[in-house]
């Protein structure tokens, strides 16, 4: 069974050229024409090509009340090269495959709570400290960006998976955990540890994360990610 699990991870990573890889929608986001209220979501998928064996790529999306399209925000290395800024904020479908990798929905809120989060997220994006810089390893990268948003907006009561290499890259060496129930010590994402009532205890080394979550029991390991009960937030 364990062998089949790891084979599933390996086969989920595309071996195609990025030009040939699928970016089609998988149809899990609410259709704007039938959902007039505010929507805020966070998605992630295995990174493209060989990087998907180790890490994920996350992004955030939102739709304000009455809007007919979603806004998708993320950071990519090619955005730095083309436009000089790592951050991309565009109108797009939120639930596209990430170059053949199917997205997973990590966080989903609607209505008044989504409205509050959207307002705070827009401000957090403006103050992201690594707008002009992107580095796949150890960061700052796409996981650094979404982790920063989560830390800045307390209403986003979720944490990125252990496969989110770069989530522990932040200014300084100490930060609160995503739940604000503990702390993270990290040397530029290369090595450190965390301790929190919601996140449990864990260490990271060279960007790889190992941990035990006691809030919703599970272990977190590199490559496979979370093994145990699904993370249900704080």
DAZI-V780928 format. One record per pair of residues at least 24 apart in sequence whose ideal C-beta (glycine too) atoms are under 10 Angstrom apart, sorted by the first residue. I is the first residue (numbers start at 0). J is the second residue. Records with the same first field share a line. If there is no record, write none. Layout:
# DAZI-V780928
I->J  J
This chain:
# DAZI-V780928
1->223  226
4->223  226
5->52  222  223
7->223
8->45  51  52  162  222  223  224
9->51  52  222
11->44  45  51  52  99  100  101
12->45  46  47  48  49  50  51  52  53  98  99  100
13->45  46  47  48  49  51  96  97  98  99  100
14->48  49  99
15->47  48  98  99
16->48  98
17->47  48  77  98  99
18->98
19->98  99
20->47  48  96  97  98  99  100
21->95  96  97  98  99  100  101
22->91  92  95  96  97  98  99
23->92  94  95  96  99
24->91  92  93  94  95  96  102
25->92  94  95  96  101  102  104
26->92  94
27->93  94  101  102  103  104  107
28->60  62  69  92  93  94  95  102  104  107
29->62  69  93  94  107  109
30->67
31->62  65  66  67  68  69
32->67
34->62  64  109
35->62  64  65  66  67
36->62  63  64  65  109  110  111  113  114
37->61  62  63  64  65  66  108  109  110  111  112  113  114  115  116  117  118
38->62  63  64  66  69  93  107  108  109  110  113  114  117
39->63  69  106  107  108  109  110  112  113  114  115  116  117  119  120  152  154  155
40->69  71  93  94  102  104  105  106  107  108  109  113
41->93  103  104  105  106  107  108  120  145  148  149  155  157  159
42->71  73  93  94  95  97  101  102  103  104  105  106  107  145
43->97  100  102  103  104  105  106  141  142  145  159  160  162  163
44->94  95  96  97  98  99  100  101  102  103
45->97  98  99  100  101  102  103  162  224
46->97  98  100  135  140  141  142  162  164
47->97  98  99  100
48->98  99  100
50->135  136  164
51->97  98  99  100  162
52->162  221  222
53->136  162  164  206  207  221  222
54->135  136  140  141  142  160  162  163  164  165  166  206  207  221  222
55->97  100  102  103  105  141  142  145  159  160  161  162  163  164  165  166  224
56->97  98  100  102  140  141  142  145  163
57->97  102  103  105  106  140  141  142  144  145  146  148  149  159  160  163  165  166
58->87  91  93  95  97  102  141  144  145
59->88  93  105  106  116  117  120  123  124  144  145  148  149  152  155
60->91  92  93  94  95
61->93  108  113  114  116  117  120  121
62->90  93  109  113  117
63->113  114  117  118
64->110  111  113  114  117
66->90
68->92  93
69->93  94
70->117  120  121
71->95
72->120  121  123  124  127  144  145  148
73->97  141  144  145
74->124  127  129  130  132  133  139  140  141  142  143  144  145  147
75->133  140  141  144
76->133  134  135  140  141
77->133
78->133
79->130  131  132  133  134
80->133
83->130  131
84->127  130  131  132  133
85->127  129  130  131  132  133  134  139  140  141  143  144
86->124  125  127  129  130  131  133  144
88->121  124
97->141
103->160
105->145  149  155  157  158  159  160  163  230  232
106->145  149  155  156  157  158  159  232
107->157
108->154  155  156
112->154
113->154
115->152  154
116->148  152  153  154  155
117->152
118->152
119->148  151  152  153  154  155
120->148  149  151  152  154  155
122->151  152
123->147  148  149  150  151  152  155
124->148  151
126->151
127->151
128->169  170
129->168  169  170
133->165
134->165  168  188
135->164  165  206
136->164  165  168  188  189  205  206
137->164  165  167  168  185  186  187  188  189  190  203  205  206
138->164  165  166  167  168  169  185  187  188  189  206
139->165  168  169  170  187  188
140->164  165  166  168  188  206
141->165  166
142->166  167  168  188  206
143->167  168  169  188
144->168
146->174  177  183  188
147->174
149->176  177  178
150->174  175  176  177  178  179  183
152->177
153->177  178  179  233
155->232  233
156->197  231  232  233
157->197  230  231  232  233
158->193  195  197  198  212  219  230  232  233
159->208  230
160->208  219  224  225  230
161->201  203  207  208  209  210  212  217  218  219  220  221  222  223  224  225  226
162->207  208  219  220  221  222  223  224  225
163->206  208  224
164->188  203  205  206  207  208  221
165->206
166->203  206  208
167->191  192  193  201  203  206  208
168->206
176->201  233
177->232  233
178->214  232  233
179->233
180->214  233
195->233
196->233
197->230  232  233
198->230  233
